[in-house]
Amino acid sequence: MKLHRLELEGFGPFLDTQAVDFDAFADDGIFLITGRTGAGKSSVLDGVCYALYGGVPRYDGAERRLRSDHCTPDDPTRVTLEFSADGERWRITRSPEFERPKRRGGGTTKEPHRALLEVQTPQGWTGVAARPVDVATRLDEIVGLSQQQFLQVILLAQNRFARFLLAKNDERLTLLRTLFGTRSFEQYTADLDERRKRAQVRLAAEGIEVSTLLDEAERLAAELDGGAPDSEVTSSSGDSPASDDAPRAVADRLAFVVRAVERAAYLVDTLARDRESADAGFDAALTAEREAATLHERQRDRVRVRRELATLEAQSDAVERARDEAAAAAAAEALRATVDAAERAATAVTAAEKRHGTALDRARAVGEGDAGTDDALAARDDELTALLAQAEAARVAEQQLVDADAAVAQATARVQTLERERDALVDGRREVPDLLQTLDERLTTLQGAPDRRQAALAARDEARRRLDAAHQASRLLEQRDQADLSSLVRADDLQRAVDAWTTLLRRRLAGAAAELAHELVDGEPCSVCGSREHPAPAVGGDASVTDEQIAAAEDRKNAAVDADRLASDAARIARDDHALAAARAGGDSVATLTDRLATAETVLASALADVADLEHLQAERARAVEIDVAIAARIESLTADLATARQDAALAQQRGDALRDDVRRARGDFATVTERQNDLRSHRTAVRDLLTARADLVAARAAHLDARTTLDDLVADTSFDDIDAVVGALRPAADRRRLDALVAEHATAIASARQRLFYLELALVDASDEPLDLAPFTAAVRQARESVQQAAAAHAEARTLADRLRGLAQRADAGHSAIAELAEEHAVVARLADTLAGRAPNTRRMTLETFVLAAELEEIVVAANLRLEQMSSGRYRLQHTDALAARGAASGLGLEIMDAFTGQCRPPHSLSGGETFLTSLALALGLAEVVTARAGGIRLDTLFIDEGFGSLDDDTLDLAMRTLDELRQGGRTVGVISHVASMRDQLPAQLQVTATPRGPSVISQDAALLPA
C-alpha cells in the first residue's frame, strides 16, 4: 500500500484546501513534517487515518471534533486521499457529520457523514461505492488492515508504540488480541468452562433428582405399610453424590424400594381377587332383581287386560249398527254415477231453454226474429257474411284516405318552410363581402403588433432588473461603508493588542537576568554558567512582568486577531456585494431607471392592446369566412329539398282523390265504413246465436230422457224402494272409511285382548292377583353395588401406588447408573477447562489465548531484535518471558531486556528515555512486520512516525536515522514528525505546517522537491 496525495479542507486546524503530494518525496524516501507546536502536524496523519477508517485515534472516533473550529456554517469539511493497492489507484473522499444552516427558513440542520470511493480507469475516476457502510466494506477488502493494525504498522502515533513495550500483561493481551484476532481462543476457553459448569450442575442435579425420587418412593412405601419407612434405611436426600458413602446409601435405599414394590404387587393381587368376588355377588343380585321385576310386571298386565276386554265387549251393539249403515252406503254407492247423470241432464235442459229464449229476443230486436226455419236462418247468415267481406275492403281504403290527406298537408307545409328558409339565407349573404373587406383593412394596420410586444417586454424586463439592482446597490453602499469603518477600527485594536503583548514580552526578557540573579545563593552553582561565585548579579529596574499578565495580553491579542479577521471578511464581502449590484444596475441612478421602467411599461401596454385587437380581428374574419361557406352550402341543399317536397305533395294529392270515391260508395247511409260494418256484424251474430240455441235445446231434452230411463231400470233391480231411498243411503267416502275402520278395529282389539289374557293366565297359574313387592330385591342390589365400588377403589389405589413405586424405582435406578458416567465426564471436562483457563493444574497460569499470543510475541521479539541490536550497538536484546507474575496476575506475555554489559535481564521500565524510544521503535517495526505477514503479506510502501526523537542524544539519533534510512529501501517512503533541530538539517525533504496570524494553518512543501 502506497499513499500518493492528501487533501484537507475544513479539517482540524485547516480551513482552506491544503494538499500533500507524497509522490514528491519518493526520490528522497524520507521526509520531515515540521512546524510549531499546535500548528497541525499530527492532523496530517489524522487526515490519512480518517480517510481510510472514518475515525481518528486521538479522538476515539468522535467525528464532531474533526471539523475545523475556523469553519463558518457554510464552509465544507472534506478529506481526500489517493493511494495504490492491489495494483490499482484508489481515491477516497469523506466528510464528517456537522451542523449547517437550513437552505430554507432559519436554524440549522445536520449534514450526514458522507463517503465516496473511486478507482482510476483509462476513462478517468469511476465510482465504486457511495455509502459509508459500503465504502468501509470495500476498503477492508482493499487495504487488508484494521484500524488498530494500521496504527501499529503504518501510522505510529505519539506514545502508541512505547505503550506496547511498557504495558502490563493484561494491556499487552488486549492489544495483541485486536491485532491478531485471537478472541476465538478466549471464546474456546469460555465455552469449555461453561461446559464444565454445566457438567457440574448436571451431576449435582442428577444426584438431587435420584435422592428426591427415593424420598418419594420411601414415602409411598410408608403409606403402603401404614407407618414410617423401614428402619434399616434412613432418607438422606442431602447426601452429595460425590461423597464416598453416598453410592452405598443410595444402593441400600434402592433395595428397600424394590422390596416395597414387591409388597405392593402382592397387595394388588389380593385386592383383585376381592374385587372379583364382589362382582360375582353383584351379578347375582341383579339377576334376582330382574326376575322379580318381570313377575311384578306380568301381574299388573293381567289386571289391565281384563279391564280392557270388559270395555270392548260393552261396545258391541253400537259397532253392529255401524256395520249395517256401512253396508247400505256401499249398495247405494254403486248407483251414484247414474243418479248424478240424471241430475246433470235435467239441469242442462233448463239452461238450454233459457239460452234459446234470450237468443230469440236478441234476433227480434235487430229485425231477424221472423226468419222462420233453420234453413232460412242459415241462408241469412251466408248473405250477411258476404256483405261484411265487401265492407272490410272499403274500411281499409277509408284508413288509407286519412293517411293520404295527412301526407298532402305535411308535404305542403314542408314546401312553404323550405321556401322561407332559402329566401332568408339568400338575403343575408349579400352583406358578407362588405364585412370581409372591412376586416382585411383593419388587419393590415395591425400586422407588426407581435414584434412590438416582444421588444417592449424585453425593454420592460431589462429596466426592471436594472432598477432592482440599483435599489440593492443603494442599500449595500451604506453597509459597505459601515463594514469598512468597522474593519479599520478592528485593525487599530489589533495593532494596539500586538504592541501591548510585544511590550510585555520585551519587559519580561529584559527582567529575566534580574530574576535569575534573585535566585542565586552564595556557594551554590549558577543554573546558567555553573560558577559558585557571583561577583556582579543583575539588578532589576521596572516591576517584573508575570506569566498571568503575558497570558492575558496574548488572549487579548488572539481575540483582536479573530475580531480583525471577521471584520475584514465582512468588509470584503460587503464591497463585493455592492460592486456586483452596481454592475448589474449599469451605473444608472434609481430615478433614471424608474423613469425608464415607466416608459417601457407604457409602450408594453400599447403593444399588448394592439396584439389583442389583432388576434380578435383574425378570429372574427375566420368566423365570417366559415359562415359564408356554410350559408352557400345550405342554400344549395335547400333548393334540392324544395323540388323533392313539391313532387311529393302532387303525388299525395292524386292518391287521396282516388281513394275518396271508393269510400263514398262503401259508406251508404252511414257516416263511416266502420259504422256500416258494425251494423252488419250485429245482424249476423243474432242469427247465428238463434241457430245455436235451437240445436242445444233439442239435444238437452233427448239426453235427459235417456238418463231418467236408465236410472229407473237400475233402481228396480236393487233392494231400494225408489230413487229417494238410494239418495238417502249415500254417504261421503270419508264416512264410509270411518265406519269400516270402526268395525275392523273393534274386532281386532277384542281378539288381541282375549289372546293376551290367555297367555298371561297360563304364565301366572300359581301366582296371586296381588303384584309382588320389589323393595327387598332393590336393597340387595344397592348393597352389592357398594361392595363392588369399595373393592374397585381399593384395587385401583393399590395398583396406582404400585405403579408409582415401580416407576420411581426404575427412574432412581437409571439416575444412579448415570451419576457414575456424569462424574467421570465432569472430571475430564473440569481438568481441561481449568488448564485452558490458567487454573490448577496449570502451573504457569497461562490461558489458551495467552499461549497462542505468546507464540506471536516471540516472532515479534525476533523481528525487533534485528534492529534493536544494531541501534544499541549490540548491548540490548528483547526477550519474551512466561514467568509467573506476582500476586496471581496473568502470565505468559512478559517482556524483559537482556543487557550484554551486565549479562542480566532487566525490566523495560528501567531504560532511559532515549533507550525506551529506540527499543519501542524496534518493537513497533517488528510488530509491523509480523502483523503485515499475518494480513496476507501486504506490502507497505508508506510509514509515519510521530515524535519521540527529542529524547535521543546525537549518537543515538544517528543510529535511529540509519535505521529509518534502511526502511526506505525498495521504494518505501517514511514520514517523520519531530521538533529536533538537527533532523531539519539531516532531512532536506520537508513538509511545513504553519499557523497563520488569523488562526487557520497552511501546508507547504519545498518547491525544489515538487515535480515540474
Sequence and secondary structure as in RCSB ss.txt:
>XXXX:A:sequence
MKLHRLELEGFGPFLDTQAVDFDAFADDGIFLITGRTGAGKSSVLDGVCYALYGGVPRYDGAERRLRSDHCTPDD
PTRVTLEFSADGERWRITRSPEFERPKRRGGGTTKEPHRALLEVQTPQGWTGVAARPVDVATRLDEIVGLSQQQF
LQVILLAQNRFARFLLAKNDERLTLLRTLFGTRSFEQYTADLDERRKRAQVRLAAEGIEVSTLLDEAERLAAELD
GGAPDSEVTSSSGDSPASDDAPRAVADRLAFVVRAVERAAYLVDTLARDRESADAGFDAALTAEREAATLHERQR
DRVRVRRELATLEAQSDAVERARDEAAAAAAAEALRATVDAAERAATAVTAAEKRHGTALDRARAVGEGDAGTDD
ALAARDDELTALLAQAEAARVAEQQLVDADAAVAQATARVQTLERERDALVDGRREVPDLLQTLDERLTTLQGAP
DRRQAALAARDEARRRLDAAHQASRLLEQRDQADLSSLVRADDLQRAVDAWTTLLRRRLAGAAAELAHELVDGEP
CSVCGSREHPAPAVGGDASVTDEQIAAAEDRKNAAVDADRLASDAARIARDDHALAAARAGGDSVATLTDRLATA
ETVLASALADVADLEHLQAERARAVEIDVAIAARIESLTADLATARQDAALAQQRGDALRDDVRRARGDFATVTE
RQNDLRSHRTAVRDLLTARADLVAARAAHLDARTTLDDLVADTSFDDIDAVVGALRPAADRRRLDALVAEHATAI
ASARQRLFYLELALVDASDEPLDLAPFTAAVRQARESVQQAAAAHAEARTLADRLRGLAQRADAGHSAIAELAEE
HAVVARLADTLAGRAPNTRRMTLETFVLAAELEEIVVAANLRLEQMSSGRYRLQHTDALAARGAASGLGLEIMDA
FTGQCRPPHSLSGGETFLTSLALALGLAEVVTARAGGIRLDTLFIDEGFGSLDDDTLDLAMRTLDELRQGGRTVG
VISHVASMRDQLPAQLQVTATPRGPSVISQDAALLPA
>XXXX:A:secstr
 EEEEEEEESBTTB S EEEEGGGGTTTSEEEEEE TTSSHHHHHHHHHHHHHS  GGGTT GGGTB TT  TT 
  EEEEEEEETTEEEEEEEE  EEEE SSSSSEEEE  EEEEEEEETTEEEEEE SHHHHHHHHHHHH   HHHH
HHHTEE TTHHHHHHH  HHHHHHHHHHHHT HHHHHHHHHHHHHHHHHHHHHHHHHHHHHHHHHHHHHHHHHHH
TSS  TT    TT  TTSSSHHHHHHHHHHHHHHHHHHHHHHHHHHHHHHHHHHHHHHHHHHHHHHHHHHHHHHH
HHHHHHHHHHHHHHTHHHHHHHHHHHHHHHHHHTTHHHHHHHHHHHHHHHHHHHHHHHHHHHHHHTT TT  SHH
HHHHHHHHHHHHHHHHHHHHHHHHHHHHHHHHHHHHHHHHHHHHHHHHHHHHHHTTHHHHHHHHHHHHHHTTTHH
HHHHHHHHHHHHHHHHHHHHHHHHHHHHHHHHHHHHHHHHHHHHHHHHHHHHHHHHHHHHTHHHHHHHT  TTS 
 TTT  S  SS     S    HHHHHHHHHHHHHHHHHHHHHHHHHHHHHHHHHHHHHHHTT  HHHHHHHHHHH
HHHHHHHHHHHHHHHHHHHHHHHHHHHHHHHHHHHHHHHHHHHHHHHHHHHHHHHHHHHHHHHHHHHTTSSSHHH
HHHHHHHHHHHHHHHHHHHHHHHHHHHHHHHHHHHHHHHHHTSS SSHHHHHHH   HHHHHHHHHHHHHHHHHH
HHHHHHHHHHHHHTSSS SS    HHHHHHHHHHHHHHHHHHHHHHHHHHHHHHHHHHHHHHHHHHHHHHHHHHH
HHHHHHHHHHHTT TT TT   HHHHHHHHHHHHHHHHHHHHHHHHTTT EEEEEE    GGG   S EEEEEET
TTTEEE GGGS HHHHHHHHHHHHHHHHHHHHHHTTS    EEEEES GGG  HHHHHHHHHHHHHHTTTT EEE
EE   HHHHHH   EEEEEE TTS EEEEE TTTS  
